[in-house]
């Protein structure tokens, strides 16, 4: 899977990049049709925002975002949201 990680008002550290890569790997295991991802991490005042758009072959794109005081917690919340959406798409495809 191809992915792009962008930071707004934030420098992406190696640890943060590894966390995002691990998240995307886990999401790819949920739905193997994920072809690419765009992840944006940004700081807004005292909140951290993590957004992601996943492109899925043969289906619509999946988008999610999460806010938290801690970036790693925001990524965790984002992963949960995206995983639910990917599972829903996979279940619909399996039903047909």
N, C-alpha and C positions, 0 to 999 in steps of 0.2 A: 504494500500500500504506500502511496505517496502521501506526504503530509507537509504542511507548512505551519510553522509556529511563529507568531508575531507578538511582539510586546509593545504596548502603548504606555508611555511614561514608566517603563519598567525594563530593566536589563534582564534577559533570560539567562539564568545561571545554569551550569551543567546539571546540577541536582534537579532543578525545575524541568529542564529539557528531558532528563531521564524519566521523571515522573509522568510527563505528558506521553512520552513514547511507550511506557509501560501501560498507561491507560488505553492508548490506541490499540496496542497489541491485545489486551483483554477484550476490547470491544470488537475487534476483528474476529475473535474466537466465537463471539455470540452470533455474528452474521458475517459469513465469509464473502459476501458480495460487496462489502465496503471497498471502494476503489481508491478514494482519496479523502483527505481531511484538511480542513483549515481551522487552526486553533488560534484564538486571540486572547492574550492575557493582558489585563490593564489594571491600573490603579486609579480609583476615583475617590478623592479625599481620603477617608479612613477605611474605605471598602476595597476589596479586591474583586475583580470580575473576570470570570473565565467563560469564554464562548467557544462553541465549536459547530462546524457544519460538516457533516459526513455525506459524501456522495456515494450512492448505492446503485450498482448496475441493475437496470431493469425496474427501478422503483424511484420514488421521489426522494429528495434529499432530506436528511434529518438534521434539525438544528436544536441546540440547547444552550442555556446559559445559567450561571449560578454566581451568587454573591456571598461573600463571607469576609470576616476580618482577616482570616489567614488564607493565603493563596492555595496551600495544599488542601485545606478543607473545601475551598471553592472547587478545586479540581475533583475531589471526591464526590461532592454533590452533583457536579456536572456529569461524571461518569455514571452515577446512578440514574440520572434522567435519560441519558443517551441509551443506556442499556435497556431500560424499559421500552423505549421507542423501537429499538432494534429488535427486541424480542417480539413485540407486537407485530412488526412487519414480517418477521420470520414465521410466526404462527399463522398469519393470514396466507402467506405463500404456501406453507405446508398443508393448509386446509383445502387448497384448490388442487 
